[in-house]
Amino acid sequence: MADAGLLDRIDAAKKRHERREHCMSDEFSEACDALVVAEKKFNKLDATVRTDSSADVCRWFDALEERYQTEKRVWEMFTAGERSRRMGMLYLRFRESLFAGLPLRTDA
């Protein structure tokens, strides 16, 4: 059950992130924080661009690029170079929990 061990590590990292503990995963925690901020910024601009034809589309593209770069950084740190379907699915679950605050299951 390699997935259970990985999910345990993810759950522990998420708990450290929530408590703002400083440890070896500070870089990962900062990357997650940056991703959440970039996602919120993009979503706000995206809603504005969709409803206001005079909105600054250049800012929208800048926010889209920032979101992509922060997401890629978290992805690379999370996967540590393992580009498999299984790792991708684990990352998507982690990402969902990061944005929605859902608990991570360690029995998956």
mmCIF file of the C-alpha atoms, coordinates in Angstrom:
data_MODEL
# 
_entry.id   MODEL 
# 
loop_
_atom_site.group_PDB 
_atom_site.id 
_atom_site.type_symbol 
_atom_site.label_atom_id 
_atom_site.label_alt_id 
_atom_site.label_comp_id 
_atom_site.label_asym_id 
_atom_site.label_entity_id 
_atom_site.label_seq_id 
_atom_site.pdbx_PDB_ins_code 
_atom_site.Cartn_x 
_atom_site.Cartn_y 
_atom_site.Cartn_z 
_atom_site.occupancy 
_atom_site.B_iso_or_equiv 
_atom_site.pdbx_formal_charge 
_atom_site.auth_seq_id 
_atom_site.auth_comp_id 
_atom_site.auth_asym_id 
_atom_site.auth_atom_id 
_atom_site.pdbx_PDB_model_num 
ATOM 1   C CA . MET A 1 1   ? 0.000   0.000  0.000   1.00 0.00 ? 1   MET A CA 1 
ATOM 2   C CA . ALA A 1 2   ? 2.380   2.697  -1.177  1.00 0.00 ? 2   ALA A CA 1 
ATOM 3   C CA . ASP A 1 3   ? -0.558  5.090  -1.566  1.00 0.00 ? 3   ASP A CA 1 
ATOM 4   C CA . ALA A 1 4   ? -1.429  4.941  2.132   1.00 0.00 ? 4   ALA A CA 1 
ATOM 5   C CA . GLY A 1 5   ? 2.103   5.914  3.146   1.00 0.00 ? 5   GLY A CA 1 
ATOM 6   C CA . LEU A 1 6   ? 2.152   8.758  0.667   1.00 0.00 ? 6   LEU A CA 1 
ATOM 7   C CA . LEU A 1 7   ? -1.229  9.973  1.847   1.00 0.00 ? 7   LEU A CA 1 
ATOM 8   C CA . ASP A 1 8   ? 0.044   9.863  5.425   1.00 0.00 ? 8   ASP A CA 1 
ATOM 9   C CA . ARG A 1 9   ? 2.927   12.129 4.429   1.00 0.00 ? 9   ARG A CA 1 
ATOM 10  C CA . ILE A 1 10  ? 0.539   14.461 2.566   1.00 0.00 ? 10  ILE A CA 1 
ATOM 11  C CA . ASP A 1 11  ? -1.774  14.582 5.570   1.00 0.00 ? 11  ASP A CA 1 
ATOM 12  C CA . ALA A 1 12  ? 1.143   15.411 7.870   1.00 0.00 ? 12  ALA A CA 1 
ATOM 13  C CA . ALA A 1 13  ? 2.337   18.155 5.495   1.00 0.00 ? 13  ALA A CA 1 
ATOM 14  C CA . LYS A 1 14  ? -1.158  19.587 5.358   1.00 0.00 ? 14  LYS A CA 1 
ATOM 15  C CA . LYS A 1 15  ? -1.382  19.635 9.165   1.00 0.00 ? 15  LYS A CA 1 
ATOM 16  C CA . ARG A 1 16  ? 1.968   21.420 9.373   1.00 0.00 ? 16  ARG A CA 1 
ATOM 17  C CA . HIS A 1 17  ? 0.732   23.848 6.738   1.00 0.00 ? 17  HIS A CA 1 
ATOM 18  C CA . GLU A 1 18  ? -2.448  24.540 8.702   1.00 0.00 ? 18  GLU A CA 1 
ATOM 19  C CA . ARG A 1 19  ? -0.555  25.079 11.981  1.00 0.00 ? 19  ARG A CA 1 
ATOM 20  C CA . ARG A 1 20  ? 2.147   27.132 10.242  1.00 0.00 ? 20  ARG A CA 1 
ATOM 21  C CA . GLU A 1 21  ? 4.901   25.025 11.774  1.00 0.00 ? 21  GLU A CA 1 
ATOM 22  C CA . HIS A 1 22  ? 8.368   25.694 10.464  1.00 0.00 ? 22  HIS A CA 1 
ATOM 23  C CA . CYS A 1 23  ? 10.138  22.547 9.387   1.00 0.00 ? 23  CYS A CA 1 
ATOM 24  C CA . MET A 1 24  ? 11.781  21.010 6.348   1.00 0.00 ? 24  MET A CA 1 
ATOM 25  C CA . SER A 1 25  ? 8.581   21.400 4.317   1.00 0.00 ? 25  SER A CA 1 
ATOM 26  C CA . ASP A 1 26  ? 8.564   25.207 4.598   1.00 0.00 ? 26  ASP A CA 1 
ATOM 27  C CA . GLU A 1 27  ? 9.300   25.495 0.891   1.00 0.00 ? 27  GLU A CA 1 
ATOM 28  C CA . PHE A 1 28  ? 6.385   23.192 0.046   1.00 0.00 ? 28  PHE A CA 1 
ATOM 29  C CA . SER A 1 29  ? 4.119   25.063 2.457   1.00 0.00 ? 29  SER A CA 1 
ATOM 30  C CA . GLU A 1 30  ? 5.085   28.390 0.876   1.00 0.00 ? 30  GLU A CA 1 
ATOM 31  C CA . ALA A 1 31  ? 4.464   26.958 -2.588  1.00 0.00 ? 31  ALA A CA 1 
ATOM 32  C CA . CYS A 1 32  ? 0.997   25.782 -1.489  1.00 0.00 ? 32  CYS A CA 1 
ATOM 33  C CA . ASP A 1 33  ? 0.235   29.208 -0.016  1.00 0.00 ? 33  ASP A CA 1 
ATOM 34  C CA . ALA A 1 34  ? 1.318   30.881 -3.253  1.00 0.00 ? 34  ALA A CA 1 
ATOM 35  C CA . LEU A 1 35  ? -0.879  28.519 -5.272  1.00 0.00 ? 35  LEU A CA 1 
ATOM 36  C CA . VAL A 1 36  ? -3.950  29.266 -3.148  1.00 0.00 ? 36  VAL A CA 1 
ATOM 37  C CA . VAL A 1 37  ? -3.334  33.022 -3.475  1.00 0.00 ? 37  VAL A CA 1 
ATOM 38  C CA . ALA A 1 38  ? -2.769  32.763 -7.234  1.00 0.00 ? 38  ALA A CA 1 
ATOM 39  C CA . GLU A 1 39  ? -5.914  30.650 -7.660  1.00 0.00 ? 39  GLU A CA 1 
ATOM 40  C CA . LYS A 1 40  ? -8.053  33.158 -5.738  1.00 0.00 ? 40  LYS A CA 1 
ATOM 41  C CA . LYS A 1 41  ? -6.588  36.073 -7.678  1.00 0.00 ? 41  LYS A CA 1 
ATOM 42  C CA . PHE A 1 42  ? -7.206  34.353 -10.999 1.00 0.00 ? 42  PHE A CA 1 
ATOM 43  C CA . ASN A 1 43  ? -10.757 33.328 -10.086 1.00 0.00 ? 43  ASN A CA 1 
ATOM 44  C CA . LYS A 1 44  ? -11.600 36.902 -9.090  1.00 0.00 ? 44  LYS A CA 1 
ATOM 45  C CA . LEU A 1 45  ? -10.222 38.307 -12.342 1.00 0.00 ? 45  LEU A CA 1 
ATOM 46  C CA . ASP A 1 46  ? -11.827 35.517 -14.350 1.00 0.00 ? 46  ASP A CA 1 
ATOM 47  C CA . ALA A 1 47  ? -15.259 36.386 -12.956 1.00 0.00 ? 47  ALA A CA 1 
ATOM 48  C CA . THR A 1 48  ? -14.675 40.072 -13.737 1.00 0.00 ? 48  THR A CA 1 
ATOM 49  C CA . VAL A 1 49  ? -13.514 39.445 -17.312 1.00 0.00 ? 49  VAL A CA 1 
ATOM 50  C CA . ARG A 1 50  ? -16.542 37.239 -17.965 1.00 0.00 ? 50  ARG A CA 1 
ATOM 51  C CA . THR A 1 51  ? -19.023 39.874 -16.758 1.00 0.00 ? 51  THR A CA 1 
ATOM 52  C CA . ASP A 1 52  ? -17.324 43.178 -17.653 1.00 0.00 ? 52  ASP A CA 1 
ATOM 53  C CA . SER A 1 53  ? -16.315 43.747 -21.262 1.00 0.00 ? 53  SER A CA 1 
ATOM 54  C CA . SER A 1 54  ? -14.080 46.677 -20.241 1.00 0.00 ? 54  SER A CA 1 
ATOM 55  C CA . ALA A 1 55  ? -12.038 44.547 -17.802 1.00 0.00 ? 55  ALA A CA 1 
ATOM 56  C CA . ASP A 1 56  ? -8.264  44.404 -18.207 1.00 0.00 ? 56  ASP A CA 1 
ATOM 57  C CA . VAL A 1 57  ? -7.649  41.175 -20.093 1.00 0.00 ? 57  VAL A CA 1 
ATOM 58  C CA . CYS A 1 58  ? -3.878  41.624 -19.787 1.00 0.00 ? 58  CYS A CA 1 
ATOM 59  C CA . ARG A 1 59  ? -4.153  41.312 -15.992 1.00 0.00 ? 59  ARG A CA 1 
ATOM 60  C CA . TRP A 1 60  ? -6.237  38.167 -16.556 1.00 0.00 ? 60  TRP A CA 1 
ATOM 61  C CA . PHE A 1 61  ? -3.462  36.621 -18.673 1.00 0.00 ? 61  PHE A CA 1 
ATOM 62  C CA . ASP A 1 62  ? -0.841  37.636 -16.112 1.00 0.00 ? 62  ASP A CA 1 
ATOM 63  C CA . ALA A 1 63  ? -2.904  35.995 -13.348 1.00 0.00 ? 63  ALA A CA 1 
ATOM 64  C CA . LEU A 1 64  ? -3.370  32.894 -15.511 1.00 0.00 ? 64  LEU A CA 1 
ATOM 65  C CA . GLU A 1 65  ? 0.391   32.639 -16.006 1.00 0.00 ? 65  GLU A CA 1 
ATOM 66  C CA . GLU A 1 66  ? 1.050   33.160 -12.289 1.00 0.00 ? 66  GLU A CA 1 
ATOM 67  C CA . ARG A 1 67  ? -1.458  30.445 -11.444 1.00 0.00 ? 67  ARG A CA 1 
ATOM 68  C CA . TYR A 1 68  ? 0.194   28.071 -13.924 1.00 0.00 ? 68  TYR A CA 1 
ATOM 69  C CA . GLN A 1 69  ? 3.687   28.744 -12.570 1.00 0.00 ? 69  GLN A CA 1 
ATOM 70  C CA . THR A 1 70  ? 2.657   28.275 -8.943  1.00 0.00 ? 70  THR A CA 1 
ATOM 71  C CA . GLU A 1 71  ? 0.709   25.126 -9.802  1.00 0.00 ? 71  GLU A CA 1 
ATOM 72  C CA . LYS A 1 72  ? 3.681   23.715 -11.690 1.00 0.00 ? 72  LYS A CA 1 
ATOM 73  C CA . ARG A 1 73  ? 5.974   24.408 -8.721  1.00 0.00 ? 73  ARG A CA 1 
ATOM 74  C CA . VAL A 1 74  ? 3.637   22.585 -6.311  1.00 0.00 ? 74  VAL A CA 1 
ATOM 75  C CA . TRP A 1 75  ? 3.197   19.735 -8.828  1.00 0.00 ? 75  TRP A CA 1 
ATOM 76  C CA . GLU A 1 76  ? 6.947   19.285 -9.221  1.00 0.00 ? 76  GLU A CA 1 
ATOM 77  C CA . MET A 1 77  ? 7.544   19.321 -5.469  1.00 0.00 ? 77  MET A CA 1 
ATOM 78  C CA . PHE A 1 78  ? 4.620   16.980 -4.798  1.00 0.00 ? 78  PHE A CA 1 
ATOM 79  C CA . THR A 1 79  ? 5.500   14.420 -7.454  1.00 0.00 ? 79  THR A CA 1 
ATOM 80  C CA . ALA A 1 80  ? 9.295   14.647 -7.047  1.00 0.00 ? 80  ALA A CA 1 
ATOM 81  C CA . GLY A 1 81  ? 9.649   13.687 -10.701 1.00 0.00 ? 81  GLY A CA 1 
ATOM 82  C CA . GLU A 1 82  ? 7.314   10.694 -10.618 1.00 0.00 ? 82  GLU A CA 1 
ATOM 83  C CA . ARG A 1 83  ? 5.023   11.337 -13.573 1.00 0.00 ? 83  ARG A CA 1 
ATOM 84  C CA . SER A 1 84  ? 2.567   8.472  -13.383 1.00 0.00 ? 84  SER A CA 1 
ATOM 85  C CA . ARG A 1 85  ? -1.193  8.230  -13.564 1.00 0.00 ? 85  ARG A CA 1 
ATOM 86  C CA . ARG A 1 86  ? -1.321  7.188  -9.903  1.00 0.00 ? 86  ARG A CA 1 
ATOM 87  C CA . MET A 1 87  ? 0.752   10.183 -8.796  1.00 0.00 ? 87  MET A CA 1 
ATOM 88  C CA . GLY A 1 88  ? -1.397  12.471 -10.920 1.00 0.00 ? 88  GLY A CA 1 
ATOM 89  C CA . MET A 1 89  ? -4.543  11.193 -9.242  1.00 0.00 ? 89  MET A CA 1 
ATOM 90  C CA . LEU A 1 90  ? -2.988  11.647 -5.788  1.00 0.00 ? 90  LEU A CA 1 
ATOM 91  C CA . TYR A 1 91  ? -1.993  15.181 -6.711  1.00 0.00 ? 91  TYR A CA 1 
ATOM 92  C CA . LEU A 1 92  ? -5.521  16.007 -7.868  1.00 0.00 ? 92  LEU A CA 1 
ATOM 93  C CA . ARG A 1 93  ? -6.900  14.766 -4.538  1.00 0.00 ? 93  ARG A CA 1 
ATOM 94  C CA . PHE A 1 94  ? -4.313  16.825 -2.673  1.00 0.00 ? 94  PHE A CA 1 
ATOM 95  C CA . ARG A 1 95  ? -5.120  19.892 -4.788  1.00 0.00 ? 95  ARG A CA 1 
ATOM 96  C CA . GLU A 1 96  ? -8.820  19.509 -4.111  1.00 0.00 ? 96  GLU A CA 1 
ATOM 97  C CA . SER A 1 97  ? -8.210  19.277 -0.372  1.00 0.00 ? 97  SER A CA 1 
ATOM 98  C CA . LEU A 1 98  ? -5.895  22.299 -0.502  1.00 0.00 ? 98  LEU A CA 1 
ATOM 99  C CA . PHE A 1 99  ? -8.552  24.506 -2.104  1.00 0.00 ? 99  PHE A CA 1 
ATOM 100 C CA . ALA A 1 100 ? -11.629 23.090 -0.388  1.00 0.00 ? 100 ALA A CA 1 
ATOM 101 C CA . GLY A 1 101 ? -10.190 22.165 2.997   1.00 0.00 ? 101 GLY A CA 1 
ATOM 102 C CA . LEU A 1 102 ? -11.334 18.563 2.596   1.00 0.00 ? 102 LEU A CA 1 
ATOM 103 C CA . PRO A 1 103 ? -9.751  15.978 4.886   1.00 0.00 ? 103 PRO A CA 1 
ATOM 104 C CA . LEU A 1 104 ? -7.290  13.560 3.360   1.00 0.00 ? 104 LEU A CA 1 
ATOM 105 C CA . ARG A 1 105 ? -8.061  9.876  3.725   1.00 0.00 ? 105 ARG A CA 1 
ATOM 106 C CA . THR A 1 106 ? -5.109  7.748  4.732   1.00 0.00 ? 106 THR A CA 1 
ATOM 107 C CA . ASP A 1 107 ? -6.923  4.488  3.984   1.00 0.00 ? 107 ASP A CA 1 
ATOM 108 C CA . ALA A 1 108 ? -7.202  5.067  0.224   1.00 0.00 ? 108 ALA A CA 1 
# 
